[in-house]
Amino acid sequence: MNSVKNAADEDEVREMERDEKKHARNELEDLRALLKLPQFKRFIWNVLVYCAPLEDPLNTNTVLMASNIGRGNVGRMIIAKISDADPSAFFKLKEEAKNV
């Protein structure tokens, strides 16, 4: 993505806003297409399991705790993006993972 070089230029700002919206739309469309692929669903579920976004990150070792928090943040970002693409997709992924 490009950046605005002159924030006082309203045309440039509007163009940047259009580009950002188009990028967001494309990202959602891509994710919707990927969520139809069984291979992707298995892969992204394994990533979410590793990230442990819904687990408690606390640990007496502060380095491990920081690592857990970081992984959890990535996992929550993935869940948010998946949910934007399809509000029920996360729950479908969870159900399908149980049936494997």
CORTA-V344668 format. One record per backbone hydrogen bond with DSSP energy under -0.5 kcal/mol. NH is the residue of the N-H (numbers start at 0). CO is the residue of the C=O. E is the energy in kcal/mol with one decimal. If there is no record, write none. Layout:
# CORTA-V344668
NH,CO,E ; NH,CO,E
This chain:
# CORTA-V344668
8,5,-1.8 ; 9,7,-1.0 ; 12,8,-2.2 ; 13,9,-2.7 ; 14,10,-2.5 ; 15,11,-2.2 ; 16,12,-2.3 ; 17,13,-2.4 ; 18,14,-2.5 ; 19,15,-2.5 ; 20,16,-2.2 ; 21,17,-2.5 ; 22,18,-2.5 ; 23,19,-2.4 ; 24,20,-2.5 ; 25,21,-2.7 ; 26,22,-2.4 ; 27,23,-2.1 ; 28,24,-2.5 ; 29,25,-2.7 ; 30,26,-2.4 ; 31,27,-2.6 ; 32,28,-2.1 ; 33,29,-2.5 ; 34,30,-2.4 ; 35,32,-1.2 ; 36,33,-1.9 ; 37,35,-0.6 ; 40,36,-2.3 ; 41,37,-2.3 ; 42,38,-2.2 ; 43,39,-3.3 ; 44,40,-1.9 ; 45,41,-2.0 ; 46,42,-2.1 ; 47,43,-2.4 ; 48,44,-2.5 ; 49,45,-2.1 ; 50,46,-2.5 ; 51,47,-1.9 ; 52,47,-0.6 ; 54,51,-1.4 ; 61,59,-0.8 ; 64,60,-2.4 ; 65,61,-2.4 ; 66,62,-2.1 ; 67,63,-2.8 ; 68,64,-2.5 ; 69,65,-2.3 ; 70,66,-2.7 ; 71,67,-2.6 ; 72,68,-2.3 ; 73,69,-2.0 ; 74,70,-2.5 ; 75,71,-2.7 ; 76,72,-2.1 ; 77,73,-2.3 ; 78,74,-2.5 ; 79,75,-2.4 ; 80,76,-2.4 ; 81,77,-2.7 ; 82,78,-2.7 ; 83,79,-2.0 ; 84,80,-1.9 ; 85,81,-2.5 ; 88,85,-2.1 ; 91,87,-2.0 ; 92,88,-2.9 ; 93,89,-2.3 ; 94,90,-2.3 ; 95,91,-2.8 ; 96,92,-2.3 ; 97,93,-1.4 ; 98,94,-1.3 ; 99,96,-0.9
